[in-house]
Amino acid sequence: MEQERRILNLLSLAKKAGRVASGEFSTEKAVKSGKAALVFVSGDASDNTKKKFRNMCEWYKVPIICISDKENLGRSIGCRNRSSLAVLDPGFAGAIRKALGMEDINQERR
């Protein structure tokens, strides 16, 4: 629980710095354009959404993390429910991966 709160706080800081793309369309665009350093998908997103982003991130070699729920993911960036978002800054992405203990850039937390 503490770990998740730390990650959501880091997402909040990244949003305030303007380094987050949120929503399915913006997240997809960030991944395909090579701007995404890390992708989050909410735990309660549809199976189709999870599969879509898992496959896309695998193809474009972007780490993906399934975390929390739509409400908490959206609230962390000051929005309503969000099923996906992309962190655009490698520094923030590195801090989040470090908080999760992710050593390998392509490792996924499920």
N, C-alpha and C positions, 0 to 999 in steps of 0.2 A: 504494500500500500504506500509506504513512504517513497519507494523507488518510483512508482507511478506518479505521485505528486511532484517529485523532483523533475521528471520528464515533462509533465504538463506545464510546470513553471518555466522550464527552458523553452518550450514551444511558445509560451506567452512572450518571453523576451525576444524570441526570433520574430514574432509577429510585430511587436513594437518597433523592431529594427527594419521592418519591411522585407523580411527574408523568408516569407511563407506564402505559398500559393494554396488556396483552399477551394474545395469543391471538386467534383469529378472532372469537369472539363478543364479547369485550370491545372489540376494535378497531372492529368494526362498530357497536357500541352508542355508542362515543365519537364516531365520525364522524356518525352519524345524530342524536345529541343536540347536536351543535355544539361539543363539548368538544375535539375533536382539532384540533391546530394543524399536525400533520405526521404522515404515515403511512409506515411502512416495510414493505416486503414482501420476503421473502428471494428471492434469485435462483434458488434451486432449489425454490421453491414450485410447486405444480401450475399449469398454464396456466389452469385454471378459477378458482383462487384469485386469481391475478394479474389476470385479466379482471374478476372480481367487484369487487376493490378499486379497480382503475383506473376502472371505470365509476362506482362509488359516489363515489369522491373527485372525479371530474369533475363529477358531479351536485351534490355538496355543496360544491364549490370548495375542497377541501382538497389541499394539495400531497402528492404521493406519490413515494417514492424506492424503487427496486429496488436492493438492496445485499446483498453477501456471500452467506452461506448460512444455513440454519436453525440449524446448530450455533453459529456465531459470533454470530448475532443473539440467540439465547437466552443464550449465555454472557455477553454484554455486560450483560445485566440480571440475571444470577445465576439463570437458569432453564435447563431443558433446551431442546430444539429449539423454536424459535418461527418460524412462517412469517409472522407479521404482528405489528405493534405500533403504537401511536399515542402520540405525544408530546403531552401535554395542556397544556404550558406554552408560551406564545408566545415567551418569552425563550429557552428551550432550543431551540425550533424555529428561531428566528432565528439563533442561534449555529451550528446545524448547517447551515442554508442558506448562511450566510456562509462556513463552512468548505468548502462544496461550490462556492462561486462562483455560487450561484443568485440572480439579480437579481429575476426575475419570480416572484411567489408561486405561480403555477400551472405553473411549469416543472417538468418531470419529468426526472430523470436515469435513463438506461437503460443 
